[in-house]
């Protein structure tokens, strides 16, 4: 066993999956969880392909330490992702599969002791539902929108803020040259964090966010 591995953790089996949109830092999170589990606690780590689809279709592979080296700064996710929502009723043809039941069955057949779920709001909601049904689930909040409840800063948000701020900075010169007012729209789903942070950093005169009601007439004045 490794120096820090204990009889309680040695040979425990954990699965890691990434779901939803990609963002900076996912591979770093996979590496951090996987390397720590393998080298410090003697666990076996399994990468599950394409989000919850991989759990449904039983697509996975064991990860070793060499596979987790060199991915720290890579974009995207080495595991692949999907927007599969197992608790959402499908509209496809043919008999509907009970996906949560299948996930629980495959979780047990894989011999997993825990499942690490890396994803945003919808992903963590699914993780919570699986947890309530008896699976051991650890959620890692990932989203550029920063809209996961109970989290101060989600990873991916900081990179998005810097990109948004850079875009605002670049438009300043064009606006000044043409004596124009620039209206800049940023991502964020139903949350105004990106617009607020980038707007303040970029020196915006007016910042509109969904959390605060506004009237266009007032802005025009």
C-alpha positions as CSV (number, residue, x, y, z in Angstrom):
1,X,0.0,0.0,0.0
2,X,1.0,3.6,-0.5
3,X,2.3,5.5,2.6
4,X,-1.0,7.2,3.4
5,X,-3.3,4.4,2.3
6,X,-5.3,2.7,5.1
7,X,-7.1,-0.6,5.2
8,X,-10.4,1.4,5.1
9,X,-9.6,3.1,1.8
10,X,-7.3,0.7,0.0
11,X,-9.0,-0.8,-3.1
12,X,-12.1,1.3,-2.7
13,X,-13.6,2.0,-6.1
14,X,-14.7,5.5,-7.2
15,X,-16.2,6.6,-10.5
16,X,-15.7,10.1,-12.0
17,X,-18.0,11.6,-14.6
18,X,-18.4,15.1,-16.2
19,X,-21.7,16.3,-17.4
20,X,-23.2,19.4,-19.0
21,X,-21.2,22.1,-20.8
22,X,-17.4,22.1,-20.8
23,X,-15.4,24.9,-19.1
24,X,-11.8,25.6,-18.0
25,X,-10.6,23.5,-15.1
26,X,-12.5,20.2,-15.6
27,X,-9.4,18.2,-16.4
28,X,-7.6,19.7,-13.5
29,X,-10.4,18.6,-11.2
30,X,-10.3,15.1,-12.7
31,X,-6.6,15.0,-12.1
32,X,-6.8,16.3,-8.6
33,X,-9.4,13.8,-7.5
34,X,-7.9,10.8,-9.4
35,X,-4.3,11.3,-8.4
36,X,-5.1,11.9,-4.8
37,X,-7.4,8.8,-4.6
38,X,-4.8,6.6,-6.3
39,X,-1.5,7.7,-4.8
40,X,-2.5,8.8,-1.3
41,X,-5.4,6.4,-0.5
42,X,-4.8,3.4,-2.6
43,X,-8.2,3.6,-4.4
44,X,-9.2,2.4,-7.8
45,X,-10.5,5.2,-10.0
46,X,-12.8,4.7,-13.0
47,X,-13.5,7.3,-15.6
48,X,-17.1,7.2,-16.9
49,X,-17.6,8.4,-20.5
50,X,-20.0,11.0,-21.6
51,X,-21.7,12.1,-18.4
52,X,-24.7,10.1,-17.1
53,X,-24.9,8.4,-20.5
54,X,-21.8,6.5,-19.6
55,X,-23.5,5.2,-16.4
56,X,-26.6,4.2,-18.3
57,X,-24.7,2.4,-21.1
58,X,-21.9,1.1,-18.7
59,X,-19.1,2.8,-20.6
60,X,-16.1,3.2,-18.4
61,X,-12.4,2.4,-18.0
62,X,-10.0,2.3,-15.0
63,X,-7.7,5.3,-14.8
64,X,-4.1,5.0,-13.6
65,X,-1.7,7.7,-12.5
66,X,0.2,8.1,-15.9
67,X,-3.2,8.7,-17.7
68,X,-3.9,11.6,-15.3
69,X,-0.5,13.3,-15.9
70,X,-0.2,16.1,-18.4
71,X,-3.9,17.0,-18.5
72,X,-3.7,19.8,-16.0
73,X,-3.8,22.7,-18.5
74,X,-5.9,20.9,-21.2
75,X,-9.3,22.3,-22.1
76,X,-12.5,20.3,-22.3
77,X,-12.7,17.0,-20.5
78,X,-10.8,13.8,-21.2
79,X,-13.9,11.8,-20.1
80,X,-16.3,13.5,-22.6
81,X,-19.6,14.9,-21.6
82,X,-23.3,15.0,-22.5
83,X,-26.5,16.7,-21.4
84,X,-28.3,13.5,-20.5
85,X,-30.9,14.1,-17.7
86,X,-31.8,10.6,-16.4
87,X,-34.8,11.9,-14.4
88,X,-36.3,13.8,-17.3
89,X,-39.0,11.8,-19.1
90,X,-37.8,11.2,-22.7
91,X,-39.9,11.6,-25.9
92,X,-38.1,9.0,-28.0
93,X,-39.8,6.1,-29.8
94,X,-40.2,2.7,-28.3
95,X,-40.4,1.6,-24.6
96,X,-39.0,4.1,-22.2
97,X,-36.1,2.9,-20.0
98,X,-36.0,3.6,-16.3
99,X,-32.7,5.4,-16.4
100,X,-32.3,6.1,-12.7
101,X,-32.9,2.4,-12.0
102,X,-30.4,1.4,-14.6
103,X,-27.8,3.8,-13.2
104,X,-28.2,2.3,-9.7
105,X,-27.9,-1.2,-11.1
106,X,-24.7,-0.4,-13.0
107,X,-23.3,1.5,-10.1
108,X,-23.6,-1.6,-8.0
109,X,-22.4,-4.0,-10.7
110,X,-19.3,-1.8,-11.2
111,X,-18.7,-2.2,-7.4
112,X,-18.5,1.5,-6.9
113,X,-18.1,2.9,-3.3
114,X,-18.7,6.5,-4.4
115,X,-19.4,8.6,-7.5
116,X,-17.8,11.9,-8.2
117,X,-20.0,14.2,-10.3
118,X,-18.4,17.2,-12.0
119,X,-21.0,19.6,-13.4
120,X,-23.3,22.6,-13.0
121,X,-26.7,23.3,-11.7
122,X,-28.7,20.6,-13.6
123,X,-25.9,18.0,-13.1
124,X,-25.8,18.6,-9.3
125,X,-29.6,18.3,-9.2
126,X,-29.3,14.9,-10.7
127,X,-26.5,14.0,-8.3
128,X,-28.7,15.0,-5.4
129,X,-31.5,12.8,-6.6
130,X,-29.2,9.8,-7.0
131,X,-27.8,10.5,-3.5
132,X,-31.4,10.6,-2.1
133,X,-31.9,7.1,-3.6
134,X,-28.9,5.6,-1.7
135,X,-25.8,6.2,-3.9
136,X,-22.7,7.7,-2.4
137,X,-22.3,10.9,-4.5
138,X,-19.8,13.8,-4.2
139,X,-20.6,16.9,-6.3
140,X,-18.0,19.2,-7.7
141,X,-19.6,22.5,-8.9
142,X,-18.5,23.4,-12.4
143,X,-20.0,26.3,-14.4
144,X,-18.9,29.6,-15.9
145,X,-22.3,31.0,-14.8
146,X,-21.5,30.7,-11.1
147,X,-25.1,29.8,-10.4
148,X,-24.7,26.7,-8.2
149,X,-26.4,27.3,-4.8
150,X,-24.2,27.3,-1.7
151,X,-20.9,27.9,-3.7
152,X,-19.1,31.2,-3.6
153,X,-17.1,30.7,-6.8
154,X,-17.4,27.8,-9.2
155,X,-14.4,26.8,-11.3
156,X,-14.7,28.1,-14.9
157,X,-16.2,31.4,-13.7
158,X,-12.9,33.2,-13.2
159,X,-11.7,32.4,-16.8
160,X,-15.1,33.5,-18.2
161,X,-14.9,36.8,-16.3
162,X,-11.4,37.6,-17.7
163,X,-12.5,36.8,-21.3
164,X,-15.7,38.9,-20.8
165,X,-13.6,41.8,-19.4
166,X,-11.1,41.5,-22.3
167,X,-14.0,41.8,-24.8
168,X,-15.4,44.9,-23.1
169,X,-11.9,46.5,-23.0
170,X,-11.5,45.9,-26.8
171,X,-14.8,47.5,-27.6
172,X,-14.0,50.7,-25.7
173,X,-11.7,51.9,-28.5
174,X,-14.3,51.3,-31.2
175,X,-17.1,53.0,-29.2
176,X,-14.9,56.0,-28.6
177,X,-13.8,56.2,-32.2
178,X,-17.3,56.2,-33.6
179,X,-18.9,58.0,-30.6
180,X,-21.3,55.1,-30.1
181,X,-23.0,53.4,-27.2
182,X,-22.1,49.8,-27.1
183,X,-24.6,47.2,-25.7
184,X,-22.7,44.0,-24.7
185,X,-24.5,40.8,-23.9
186,X,-22.8,38.2,-21.9
187,X,-23.7,34.6,-21.0
188,X,-24.9,33.6,-17.6
189,X,-28.2,31.7,-18.0
190,X,-30.5,33.2,-15.3
191,X,-27.6,34.6,-13.2
192,X,-26.0,38.0,-13.6
193,X,-22.6,37.2,-12.1
194,X,-20.7,37.3,-15.4
195,X,-22.3,40.5,-16.5
196,X,-21.7,42.2,-13.1
197,X,-18.1,41.2,-12.7
198,X,-17.1,41.9,-16.3
199,X,-19.1,45.1,-16.4
200,X,-17.4,46.5,-13.3
201,X,-13.9,45.4,-14.4
202,X,-14.5,46.8,-17.9
203,X,-15.9,50.1,-16.7
204,X,-19.4,49.7,-17.9
205,X,-21.7,52.8,-17.4
206,X,-24.8,50.6,-16.9
207,X,-24.9,47.0,-15.9
208,X,-28.2,45.0,-16.2
209,X,-28.6,41.8,-14.4
210,X,-31.7,39.5,-14.1
211,X,-31.7,39.7,-10.3
212,X,-32.5,43.4,-10.3
213,X,-35.6,44.7,-12.2
214,X,-35.0,47.6,-14.5
215,X,-36.9,49.9,-17.0
216,X,-35.4,50.7,-20.3
217,X,-36.9,54.2,-20.2
218,X,-34.8,54.9,-17.0
219,X,-31.7,53.7,-18.7
220,X,-32.3,55.9,-21.7
221,X,-32.6,59.0,-19.5
